[in-house]
Amino acid sequence: ADVDAVDPLPPHLEEAMHILLHRSDLRSVAADELRLEPRHWPKPWSALAAAVLLADCPDVHAVTADEGVAPVPALVELVHRLAALPLEGRVPAVTDPAARLAEIAAAMRKAEHADVLRHLDHELGEARRAGDRARERELLAERFAVTKSKAMRTD
């Protein structure tokens, strides 16, 4: 197997990265308001997300020179490919980058929330099978808190 092989980036994450590379003005919005973080991208793509969201990389050259990006050919290649393609050139075209980025972020949070609930439900099943009532109560409280926090947010 090729040790340099990298799993492809899921399409919605590539689209978000494409928007962030072309629209540096949306980077702080993405991080602060939409709560996008490097952890939302799988490794090694998270290093690219960190360069774009956290480091002060004003242009493509600074992004590809970032210490987390430069040593990974797949990341550098993606940056160059996306930088060369206008957002309107995507299929489908991105005509309102801010709105599209908000949609992607909301979908990511929804999926993350579902993953947390799935994990808690699995743990709850384990606690019930083991007859661990204290753990079961603890997990039910945690599940309730997660569900309530989701209901209070407007996304």
Beta strands, then each sheet from edge to edge (+ up, - down):
end
